[in-house]
Amino acid sequence: MQEIINMLELLLVDTANRERLVRDFQKRIGNNLFTASEAATKIYDDLAYTMENYEPDEEVRSEDPSLFGDDRLIKEVEKALNKLKKAK
């Protein structure tokens, strides 16, 4: 579980690799490549689902109102991290 938390924390600060980190997180969660409590698993699943609408390219986002950029991504990740700390 700590490895996934570290990945999310890195995602917040590593802007150059953010898109790859988002996709890596989604792949890891989607393939159940982690061990966590039921509560943490739900938080990860919800975040991975939300990340489906992350699009770093502003021009692409302008074509689809369901897509969001870095600002919302950061808020969603921070919210998930806070929930995970409370779930421990």
Secondary structure as a PSIPRED ss2 file (coil, helix, strand):
# PSIPRED VFORMAT (PSIPRED V4.0)

   1 M C   1.000  0.000  0.000
   2 Q H   0.000  1.000  0.000
   3 E H   0.000  1.000  0.000
   4 I H   0.000  1.000  0.000
   5 I H   0.000  1.000  0.000
   6 N H   0.000  1.000  0.000
   7 M H   0.000  1.000  0.000
   8 L H   0.000  1.000  0.000
   9 E H   0.000  1.000  0.000
  10 L H   0.000  1.000  0.000
  11 L H   0.000  1.000  0.000
  12 L H   0.000  1.000  0.000
  13 V H   0.000  1.000  0.000
  14 D C   1.000  0.000  0.000
  15 T H   0.000  1.000  0.000
  16 A H   0.000  1.000  0.000
  17 N H   0.000  1.000  0.000
  18 R H   0.000  1.000  0.000
  19 E H   0.000  1.000  0.000
  20 R H   0.000  1.000  0.000
  21 L H   0.000  1.000  0.000
  22 V H   0.000  1.000  0.000
  23 R H   0.000  1.000  0.000
  24 D H   0.000  1.000  0.000
  25 F H   0.000  1.000  0.000
  26 Q H   0.000  1.000  0.000
  27 K H   0.000  1.000  0.000
  28 R H   0.000  1.000  0.000
  29 I H   0.000  1.000  0.000
  30 G H   0.000  1.000  0.000
  31 N C   1.000  0.000  0.000
  32 N C   1.000  0.000  0.000
  33 L C   1.000  0.000  0.000
  34 F C   1.000  0.000  0.000
  35 T C   1.000  0.000  0.000
  36 A C   1.000  0.000  0.000
  37 S C   1.000  0.000  0.000
  38 E H   0.000  1.000  0.000
  39 A H   0.000  1.000  0.000
  40 A H   0.000  1.000  0.000
  41 T H   0.000  1.000  0.000
  42 K H   0.000  1.000  0.000
  43 I H   0.000  1.000  0.000
  44 Y H   0.000  1.000  0.000
  45 D H   0.000  1.000  0.000
  46 D H   0.000  1.000  0.000
  47 L H   0.000  1.000  0.000
  48 A H   0.000  1.000  0.000
  49 Y H   0.000  1.000  0.000
  50 T H   0.000  1.000  0.000
  51 M H   0.000  1.000  0.000
  52 E C   1.000  0.000  0.000
  53 N C   1.000  0.000  0.000
  54 Y E   0.000  0.000  1.000
  55 E C   1.000  0.000  0.000
  56 P C   1.000  0.000  0.000
  57 D C   1.000  0.000  0.000
  58 E H   0.000  1.000  0.000
  59 E H   0.000  1.000  0.000
  60 V H   0.000  1.000  0.000
  61 R H   0.000  1.000  0.000
  62 S C   1.000  0.000  0.000
  63 E C   1.000  0.000  0.000
  64 D C   1.000  0.000  0.000
  65 P C   1.000  0.000  0.000
  66 S C   1.000  0.000  0.000
  67 L C   1.000  0.000  0.000
  68 F E   0.000  0.000  1.000
  69 G C   1.000  0.000  0.000
  70 D H   0.000  1.000  0.000
  71 D H   0.000  1.000  0.000
  72 R H   0.000  1.000  0.000
  73 L H   0.000  1.000  0.000
  74 I H   0.000  1.000  0.000
  75 K H   0.000  1.000  0.000
  76 E H   0.000  1.000  0.000
  77 V H   0.000  1.000  0.000
  78 E H   0.000  1.000  0.000
  79 K H   0.000  1.000  0.000
  80 A H   0.000  1.000  0.000
  81 L H   0.000  1.000  0.000
  82 N H   0.000  1.000  0.000
  83 K H   0.000  1.000  0.000
  84 L H   0.000  1.000  0.000
  85 K H   0.000  1.000  0.000
  86 K H   0.000  1.000  0.000
  87 A H   0.000  1.000  0.000
  88 K C   1.000  0.000  0.000
